[in-house]
Amino acid sequence: MRTIRVETSAATILLTEAPEPKVRDRQTGEIAKDAVSGEALMTIGVVYIEDGESSLVKVTVPEGGVSEGLTLGAPVSLPGLIARPWESVFNGQQRHGIAFRAAAVTPAAFPAAMGATA
């Protein structure tokens, strides 16, 4: 399925949920792994703010891409952020959405206020 690169340079991204293992199978507790590298996957929650609008988003990140020093409510950077549309049938009902994945999550700084003077 096609992936769409997400341009984040004009956005403010704040961490709202600490990284935790992504569960592949809720019944067995199996942790999801990257299909290529076999590395465990983590999920984080962020609020994505751009052009005066915000969205709460869950993002999947490889375990090795989770940086030290992440703080809830603080700005983060999501290098390599992509969006991938998905759809499936669950219990006879069609479901669809957008999955987000990044190469890493790292601490960032708040952007300078536009038009601010020193």
N, C-alpha and C positions, 0 to 999 in steps of 0.2 A: 504494500500500500504506500502511497505517496507521503512523503514527509514535507513539512513546510518550516523553513527557517524563521525564527521569531527574532526580529530586530529589537534589542532592548536598550539601545543607547539613549533614547529619550524617555525611558521609563524609570520610575522608582520602584524597587522591589524590596518588600519588607518580610522578614521571616516571621511566620505566625505559628508554625508547628515545628518542633525539633525533629531532626532526622530519626526515623525508626525503620526497622526492617520491613521490606515490602513482602507481604504474605501472598504466596501463589495459590495455596489451597487452605481455606479457612478450617476445613474439617481436620486436616492432618497437621496444620501449622507449618507446612513446607514454605521455606523462604524462596522468593523469586530470584533467579540468577540470569545474568546476561547470556543470551544465546550464543554469542561469539566467544567472549572471554571466560565465561563461567563464574564471573565475579558476582558476589551477592549485591542485590539492589536495595536501595533505601528510598523512602518517600519523605518529602518535606511539604509543608504548607506555606504558601506565600500570598501576600496581597500584591497584585501587579497594578501599579498606578501610572496612567499615561493620559495626557490631554484632559485632565479633570475627571476621568472615569476610573473606577477600580473594579477588580475582580479577584475573588479568592480562588486560588489554583493549587492543585496538588501536582508536584513535580517528582519524577523518578530520577535518581542519581546513582551512579555506581558507588559502592561503599568507599572505594579508594579516592573518590572525588569529593568526599565530605571533609571540608577543612576544619581545623581546630579554631576555636575562638568565635564560633557562631553564637549570637545572643538573640533571644526572642525579642521581636519588635525592632531589631536593628536592620539596616539596609544590607542586602546581599547582592552578589553578582552571580549570574547563571550562564557561564560561557557555553556556547554550543547549544542553546535552547532551541528545541524543535517541537512542533505540534504534529500529531498524527491522528487523523480521523479514524474511528473504529466503529464497528457495529457487530452485534451478535444476537442470537436468540437464546433467551433464558426463560425456562418454564413456559415456553410457547409464546413469549412476548418479545417483539423486536426491540432492541435497545441500541442506542448509539451515543457517541460523544467524541471528545477530543482528549487524547492522552498527551501529556507534556513530559519531555525528557531533556536533561541537560548533562553535559560532560562532567560538571562539577558545581559545587555551591561554595562560594568564598565570601568572607566579610567584605563589605564595600563601604563607601562614605556617602553621606547624604549629598545630593547635588547642590551646588551653589545656587542661591536664589537668583532667578533671572532679574537682571536690571539692578542687582545689589551693588552698592558702591562702598569702597573702603573708607 
